[in-house]
Amino acid sequence: MGVDFNISHHHHGDGHSPHPHVHDAESLQRIVNRLSRIEGHVRGIKTMVQESRPCPDVLVQIAAVRGALSRVARIILDEHLTECISRAAKEGNIEVEIEELKAALDRFLP
């Protein structure tokens, strides 16, 4: 299942130049760092499976990765709400931004 998390902002044909979707470089780097740690953690789980480690141990690690992913998603959502929604409110295209966010949440939440 491909997650199409693209950082560039879609252009809505509203005459404005498209804004970069993300925020300051520092917060972007924090998110990337977290995702790198999660990536390493998932590789560790794969190794555990290859080594036939006990199922409960593997499941505990999977739960930890899930938690870490949820925290990253929360950070991304918080930043999106503060940056993008407030910008959209200023620019007057808040409805478009809210619809996009709803569509993303529909995919994100089970």
Secondary structure, 3 states (H helix, E strand, C coil): CCCCCCCECCCCCCCCCCCECCCCHHHHHHHHHHHHHHHHHHHHHHHHHHCCCCHHHHHHHHHHHHHHHHHHHHHHHHHHHHHHHHHHHHHCCHHHHHHHHHHHHHHHCC
